[in-house]
């Protein structure tokens, strides 16, 4: 009897140990699958300027991606329906078709942007199948918004990865950039700088209007970019073939890369970072493209850019060349240089 009891205890311990190892292995495999999915990087590249999970609740210019997922997805939504809904909204964002009325009221309708259909499909596919990063404040905010304090809001649960576990890896801002490939590292530096500039610029437009946004760009864009260069221990620049500030004129090599990215956009290809390695320095380049909000200051004169804005541009930038753009055109590139 004593031997039988010992055997049973030993069996229970072995089962618990194996079960724990299986769970750890499953979690590791799931994390690897998540990182391999192309939609993850596409979402971080194309969406996080406005929808970052690392921005505070008060200091945002758009809802986090997890909020979009929860408003568009419930237990009856198929992947095909979810992808179709994302495609429809991105192609024609408007207040009448919005599902996030609170977000539209606070942030306005998102600017229209021209993304390749395959890019939207991959992002939506990733959102549907995997847990995505959420701000620490989001869960309580969402439950309060839905009038549900039991933690069972729309899109909760574990089916098809729609839930949002609390033990997940935290925000993008906590990534150890030194462990990334050169292209990913340079892109992260550029996108984090873009997020800071975009947050401040769009916040100024929303609160004070386009004229004040021009003043912001004139006075604050360089200091903010420089501060991000210091933060990342890298040289971060924006250059263009048609600069507004003449200090941003692209050199011969950069002009070649700008034309390469223009060709990608023209052929509906998702652009990838260009990497140069010179001695012990790494240089990474990535395009800056226009959306409908950009056209307020960079579109066609008198049509997109109103007369008071044109007059302010002429006053602040007498040699300006950065007009006449349409949506989804390459306005310049990020140039990021860091030590090997």
N, C-alpha and C positions, 0 to 999 in steps of 0.2 A: 504493500500500500504506500509505504514511504517512497519507494522507488518510482511508483507511478505518479505520485504528486510532484516529485522532482522533475520527471520527464515532461509533465504538463506545463510546469512553470518555465522550463527551458524552451519548450515549443512556443509558448506565448511570447517570450522574449525574442526568440529568433524571428517569429512572424512580424513582431513590431519593428524590429531592426530592418528587416527586408522591406517592409511596407514603407518605412521612412526613407530608405535608400531609393525605392521606386519613385516616391513622390519627388525627391530631390532630382532624380534623373529626368523625370517628366517635366519638371519646372525648367531644367537646363535646356532640354530639347525644345520646349515651347519658346524660350527666350531666343535660342538660336534661329528658330523658324521666323520669329518676329523680326529679328535684325536682318534676315535674308530677304524678306519681302520687299520688292522695289517700291511699293506704296509708302513705306515708312519714310524713306529718304525724300521721296517726292513731296510728301506732306510737310516735312520739316523745311524743305527748300521753298515750296510755293505758298505755304499757308501760315507759317509761324510768325511772320512779321506782324500780322494782325491778330492771329489766333493762338499765340504762344501759351503753353501751360505754365510758364514761369512768371508771367505778369500778375501783379496783385489784382484783387477785385476792384479796387478804386482806380488803379492806374492802367486801364485797358483801352484799346481802340476797337475791339471786337470780342465776341464770345469765344471761349476756348473750344477746341475741336470736340472735346467730350460732350459739351452742351449741344453742339450740332448733331452729334451721333444720337444722343438721347431723345432729341425732339423729332428726328426723322426715322427712328428705328424702334419697333416694339416686337413682341414675340411672334406676331403674325406677318412681319415684313420679310419677304424673300430677298436674297442678295440682288437678284435682277431688278426688283422694285426699288431697292435702296440706291443702286448705281444709277438707275434711270432718274430718280428724284434729284440726285446730286448733279447729274448732267444737265437736267432741265434748269435747275436754279443757277448754276454757274454760267450757262449760256445766256440767261435772261433774268438777272436778279431784279426784282421789283416788289413793291410793298404789298400789292394785291395778292401775290402768290406766297408770301412769306409765312412760315410756320413758327417763327420766333418773333412774335410781336414786340415783346419787351426789348429784345436786342435791336430791332429796327427803330424803336422809339428812342433808345439811348444812343445808338451808334450811327443811325441812318442806314439806308440800303447800301450794301457793299458795292464798290465800284466794279463795273463790268470789266472782265479780263478774258483774254483769248487764250485758253489752254488747249493743247491737243486732247482730243477725246480719250486717247489711250492713257494720258496722264491722270485725268479725272477718274477713269475706270480703275486704275491701279490704286489710287488713293482711297476711293470708296470701297474697293475690295479689301484693302488692309483694315479700314475702319470697321467693316462688318465682321471680319473674322477674328480680330485681335483686340485685346485690351489696349487702350491708348492713354497716354499721360494725362493726368488731371491735376489742377491746382489743389492745394491742401484745403482751401476754403470751399471748394465746389460742392462736395457732397451735402453739407448742411444747407448751403444756398439752394441747391436743386430741390431738396426735400421740402424746404420751407416754401419755395415757389409753387410746388405742386400740392402744398397742404398735406404732406405726408411725412410724418416724423418717425416712420418705422423702417426707413431705409429701403423702400420697395418702389422707387419711382420707375417711370417708363424706361425700358431698356435695361433694367436690372436683371439679376439672375445669371446663371452660368452657361446657358445654352448658346452655342456657337460663339463663345467668347464675347458676348455682349455685355457681360458684367464688368465691374471695375474693382478689382481687388485692392485692398489697402496696403498689401505688402509689396506692391510693385516698385520697380526702380523709379526714383524720383526724376525731377525735371531735367530737361536738356541742359540747363545751365550748369548742372553738376558733372557733366561729362568731362573726363580727363582727356583733353584734346591731344596730348602728347602720344597717346596710344593709337591715334587714328592714322590712316594713310595720308600721304601728302595732299591728295585732292580733297579728301573729306575734311582734313584739318583746315586747309585754306578756305574751303567753303563755309565751315562753321564760323571762322573769324569774320568772313564777309557777311554772312547772314545775321550774326549777332550784332554787327555794326549797323546793318540795314534795319534790324528790328528797333534799335535805339533811335536812329534817325527817323524811321517811319512812324514810330509811336509819338515822338515829339512833333513831327510835321503834321500828321493827321489830327493829333490833338489840338494843334494850333488852328488848323482849318475849321474843325468842328466848333471850337470855342470863340475864335476871333475872326475867322474868315480868311480868304485867299491872300489878300493884301498883306496881312500880318504874317502869313506863312512865307511869303517872299522875303520879308525882313528876317524871319527866323533863319531861312536858308543862307542869307547873306551874312548873318552875324554868328550863327551857332553851328552850322554844318561842319565847318573845319575843326573847331574846338572839340565837338563831340566825337568826330572821327579820330582825332589825335588822342583823345582819352581812351578810346577803344584800342588804339595801337599800343598805348602804354599798358593797358590791361592784359593784352595778349602777347606782349613783347614781340610785336611784328610791325611792319610798315604796311598800313592799309590806305589805299587811295581809290578814288573814283576818277576815271579818265574817259574822254569822249572824242569822237571825230568832229562833233559839233558842240563844243563846250559853251556853257553860259559864262562861267568864270574861266578866263584864259589860262589860269594856272592848272586847269584840268585838261589841257590839250594832250591828246594821245601821241606817243612817239611812233616811229615807223613800225616797230614790232607790234605794238599795241593796236595800231590801225589794221594790221594783218589779222589779228585775232578778232577784232570787232567785225570785220567782213566775214570771217569764218562763222561767228555766232549769228550774223544776219542770215547767212545761208542756211543754218540749222532751222531758224525760225521760219524762214520762207518755205522750207520743205517739211514743215510741221514735225520736226524732230526735237525731242527733249535735249537741250544743250547740256554738255558735260564739262566740268572744269578742265582747263588746259594747264598743263604742268611743265615748267622749265626748271632745270636744276643746273646752277652755275656755281662751280667751286663748292663752298659750304653753305650756299644759299638756295632756298627753294622759292620759286615764284609761281603763284596760282592765279588764274584769270577766270572770271565768270561774268556772264552778261547782266546788264541792267536793262530791264524791259519796261515799257509803258503800260499803264492801265488807264481807265477812263478818268480817274482823279488826276493823273499826271497832266492830262490835256488842258486843265485849267490854266496851267502855266507853260506848257510845252506843245500845245496843239496848234491848230491853224489860227492865225491872227484874225480878229474880228468875228470869227465863227466859234471857236472854242475859247480863245483867250480874249476876254473883254477889254475894252479900251482902257479903263483905269489900271488894269493889270499890265497891259502893254506899256503904258506910260511909266509905271513903276519899274518894270524890267529895264526900260531904256535908261532910266535914271540910275539904277543900281549897277547895271551891266551894259555899258555903252557899246561893247563889241560882241554882244550876245549872238550866238548862232543856234541856240537850242529851241527853235520853233518849227512848226509844220509837221509834227509827228501825228501818227494815228495810233490806235490801241495795238498793243503787242508788237511794237517795233523796238529794236535795240538802240537805246539812247547812249550807251557807253558800256564800260566794263569795270568790275572790281579788279584791282591789282593788289595782291597780297604777297608780301615777302617776309620770310622768317628763316631762322637758322636751321640747318639740316640736323 
